[in-house]
Every structure is written in C-alpha cells, then in structure tokens.
Amino acid sequence: MKCLSLFSTTRRIVVGLFFGLALCFALSAPVLAFPQEAASDSKQFIVFDAPGAGTGFFQGTYATYINNSGELLGYLQDSNNAFHAFLRRADGTFLTFDAQGAGAGAFQGTFAPGILPDGFNDRGDVAGQYVDANNITHSFIRAKDGAITTFDAPESVAGSFADGISNCGAAVGGANGANFVYHAFVRNEIGVFTVFDAPDAGVGGTALRYQGTFATGVNAENEIIGVYIDSANLQHGFLRDKGGALMEFQVPAADGSILAYPFSVNNNREISGFYMDSNSAFHGFLRKRDGTLITFDVPGAGTAAFEGTSPYVINSGGDIAGFWVDANSVDHGFVRKKDGTIVTFDVPAAGSAPGQGTFPVGINDAGDIVGDFVDANNVIHGFLLLHQN
C-alpha cells in the first residue's frame, strides 16, 4: 500500500530531480465548455471536473493554481492518459487547450503550469510545458489573449521547462543541459534570456541522477527561488535577488537528501518549502525576508518515508497552503496562517485509503485555495475552497 502513497505524492513533488521534462507550447483550437460543478456538503467547497477528463485509475482533473482574479489553472488526464491544459474562469466556464506539437500518446501532452504551481500571474499569463511525441519537454508562455510563445532556453540540449512567471511576464525554469546537468534561466518580458547556476551546483549528473540548478518561482520584484543539486546529489535552496546576487541556503534540521526545496516566494520575499529528514519524511519551512528559518509540521503528520508535511504556495499575506500525509498514507489539506496557526481540512468526497485524499496546491491573496482530490475509486477531481471571513 505504500507504493500507492508514493505514487500519489511524487506526482506532485519532484524528489529525485526532474525526469527531463522539456516543453514548448502553441495554441490549438480552444474549447469553451460549461462544466457541471457540485457544491459539497460544505458550502465552502466547489468540486469540478474539466471537460474531457478521464475517469480511470488516477485520471481526471488536476487544478494547480489560482490567481488574484479568481481564475484557476490546471490540466486534465484523459481516458487515453494524455494531458491537456485548462483555464477555469472566475465565472466557472472552462477554456481547454493543447500545444501545437504536443504528443497525443500516454503521458504526453500539455501541462499548465506543470511540475510546480507558480506558472500563472495576475494578468492571466501562463508559463508551462508540453511533452512531444518523442517524450521531450519544451517551454511556453501563453498570454492572456491566447497568443503562445514557445521556446527552449539557452544551454538546452534535451529541452527545458518553464514553471514560474511574474506579473511583469518574466518566466523562470530549468534548461536540460549537457552531461545531465540543469541550468536555471529567466526569460524577461521581451524574450531576453539569462542563464545562471548556483556556485555549489554539481556538474556531473547521470541519466538517473541529474545535477545542477533550476528555478522554481519568481515574485513581482523578479526575485527568483530554486533548487540546486550538488556533486553528492543533495538538494539545497537558493534565492537570487533582482540584481543577480545568489544566496544558497538549507534548513539546519535537514539530514535527508533534500536539505531545502523552496516551492513558492511571495512579494515580501517570504519563501515556503519543505525538507527531508533521515527517514525520508517531509517537513515544512518558512524562510522570512531577513533569512530566519521557521520549521513546522502539521499535528498528526506521519513520520515514515514520504509521509509528513509538504507546503506549496505562500500568498502575499503569509498564509501557506499544502498537504500532509498521515501514518496511514492518506493525504489531507492544510493552511498555515501568518500567525502560525494551522487549519486542516478534507474535501468531503475525498477517499480515505492509502494514496487517496486531499491535495491543495494553490492559494491567492484572498485566501481561496485550489487543488485536487482522489476519490474512493482513485479518480482525481478539482476543488476550490472559498475563503470564509
């Protein structure tokens, strides 16, 4: 049963380093749909399925981000296990789209934003990826008006992935370079690239263990966060300021293979993320603007391998949304308030077997939370948890 839990957890978290996703986008004909949405027994929740989502084992709707306009981003896995991107507007209507050149085979297709949850800004620009017919990933930016720009960053020899975009249109991610080494990049709003590496990043990866540097998020000040993998295959965090100065960091309490994995940065330069202990259990951290590191665990979180606390997105108010895995390998949602208070929740329709449960991955400044859940039949559905005053 642990295998199912590991599958469901690692589909959201990159624990070993990226599997060589390289992505590129071009717009195909959008499909406008009016989904049937269900309010759960709690009035706070809205449960939804994207048009065309499959209903088989771990198929369905993956909601990945919500912006401050109330628009949701995500992707669906269809009945053939191909992926397609969607945008759910604030009025509940859906726009689904595929990248021109995206593969149509199993586990190919279009991801929005993809691996990480920061690929959506407040004006509606999307940074994401698609996997082509040769299983190579490429990067794209989709503007609010639907225009798509595709690219692979410099230093790419086997593709690239864009996974974060600022409100000014600067996209960040990683380029899959020579010798199985990643390089971080930022592409500014006029298409100029800067490629950079953390000073202590490894330069000798293998096909099974990539080393190097990749960016995971960017804020309105163009401050970039990310991860680097050193020559011992240990993962550390970094913060790169808008002037280009890069500071490496790790959580002092970490003693596993992930010493710090920054997932999200807000406009106050507060960073949320996780680290791993010697049992391969996850724990959350908050890095304050002054560099102070605060670690935390959700009460009741499991302590075995791939259990524990996994923060995702931090909003401008300092609230953090994420999920935690209990000792029975069931997943649950949480939000950690700025004052340190932790509130846990489950979508009422979520399953309660190992590998099932609730997976929040986004929170906007109003406190609305988006994510997905796995039901008792191992089908995935999106949810929106509206903030309650």
Buried (B, 14 or more C-beta within 10 A) or exposed (E): EEEBBBEBBEEBBBBBBBEBBBBBBBBBEBBEBEBEBEEBEEEBBBBBBBBBBBEBEBBBBBBBBBBBEBBBBBBBBBEBBBBBBBBBBEEBEBBBBBBBBBBBEEEBBBBBBBBBBBBBBBBBBBBBBBBBEEBBBBBBBBBEEEEBBBBBBBBBBBBBBBBBBBBBBBBBBBBBBEEBBBBBBBBBEEEEBBBBBBEBBBBEBEEEEBBBBBBBBBBBBBBBBBBBBBEEBBBBBBBBEEEEEBEBBBBEEBEBBBBBBBBBBBBBBBBBBBBBBEBBBBBBBBBEEEEEBEBBBBEEBBEBBBBBBBBBBBBBBBBBBBBBBBEEBBBBBBBBEEEEEBEBBBBEBBBEBBBBBBBBBBBBBEBBBBBBBBBEEBBBBBBBBBBEE
